[in-house]
Amino acid sequence: MPNIMAVVKLTKCTFDEWNELQKDEDMDSLWCRDVKVAKVDDHTAMVCMEVFDRHLMETLFSDPAMKEATETYGIEHTFYELKPASTP
């Protein structure tokens, strides 16, 4: 079950360009699974995933190469923790 959602804002590339860049499933499989990507508009994506290694996720997203890529392509990630809603 997905436990993290990211809203991805794209200022220097389009959704289609970003979607091609981020398709590294081998790397993703080290820290998450069941990744679902949705296009909101040409400059916004929503990504839901089950993260099972948060420490590795945090390490990868704080890596200088990742920071350089996010600046180059104008990518901003906002992460949200997902929890099941209680039924009324």
Long-range contacts (C-beta under 8 A, 24 or more apart in sequence): 1-34, 1-50, 1-84, 2-34, 2-36, 2-48, 2-49, 2-50, 2-82, 3-49, 3-50, 3-51, 3-81, 3-82, 3-83, 4-32, 4-48, 4-49, 4-50, 4-51, 4-79, 4-80, 4-81, 4-82, 5-46, 5-47, 5-48, 5-49, 5-79, 5-80, 5-82, 6-46, 6-47, 6-49, 6-77, 6-78, 6-79, 6-80, 7-40, 7-44, 7-45, 7-46, 7-77, 7-78, 7-80, 8-44, 8-45, 8-46, 8-47, 8-75, 8-76, 8-77, 9-43, 9-44, 9-75, 9-76, 9-78, 10-42, 10-43, 10-44, 10-45, 10-73, 10-74, 10-75, 11-43, 11-74, 11-75, 11-76, 12-72, 12-73, 12-74, 12-75, 13-73, 13-74, 13-75, 14-42, 14-43, 15-39, 15-40, 15-41, 15-42, 15-43, 15-44, 15-45, 17-73, 18-45, 18-73, 18-75, 19-45, 21-69, 21-73, 27-60, 30-56, 31-56, 31-57, 31-60, 32-57, 48-82
